[in-house]
Structures are given as structure tokens and as C-alpha cells.
Amino acid sequence: MTPVRAGARVRSRVVLASVERKGGGRIVVKTDSELQIEGEDKPALIAQTLVMLVA
């Protein structure tokens, strides 16, 4: 990972990785995220997010 310098141009990319029904009105959503810095080879951030929706 690379630190983001003040004034740098960045781009966020989020991809829906999966959606799973868990029963009982629960759904788990998984996304993969990457924060890219213009002109840099390495991203500033790589993350996977899990969210549980309850109806």
C-alpha cells in the first residue's frame, strides 16, 4: 500500500463480490474495494467489506 499525498488524485473502485441468503430474513453482502492513486503502481487501500442486512 502507498500513502496518499495532499493534492493527489484518487479513484475508488468497488466490486460486488457476493450476496448470500442466511435465512431468517438475513442477507450477507460482500464487496471488494480498492483506492487507486494516479501515477502510482500500488493502491492506497485494498479492503473487503461485509454487511449483514436484516429484514
N, C-alpha and C positions, 0 to 999 in steps of 0.2 A: 504494500500500500504506500501511497505517496501523500504527503501533506499538501493541502490546498493553500496557495499563496494569495494574499489580498489582491483583489482585482482579476484573478484568474477566471476564465470562462469554464463552466462546468456543464455537464449533461447527465441527467438521471435516466436510467433505463430500468424499468420494472416489467418482469415477465410473470404471468400467472403459471405457476409450476403444477399445481394440482388442486382439486376440490374433492373432499371426501365426506360422505354422509356417515355420521357416527351413531345414528339412532337417537331417539328421544328428542327430536327436533334440533339436534346439534349438527353443524357443518363445520369442517376444518378447511380453511383456505390457506394455501402455501404460495408465497411469491419469492422470486429471486430478484435482488436489486443490485445495481452497480452504479457508482458515481464516477464518471469519467472526467478527466481534466484535459482540456485542449492542449495538444502538443506533448503530452506525457504518455509513456508506454504503459505504465502501471495505473490502475484505478485508485481513487482516493478511498473508496469503500466498496466492499462486497458483503452483502448480507442476505440472509434468508429470514423471512417473516412468517410467523404462524398466527392466524386469527381464528378464534372459535366463535361462530355465530350461533345464537340460541334463540329459537322461535317460541 
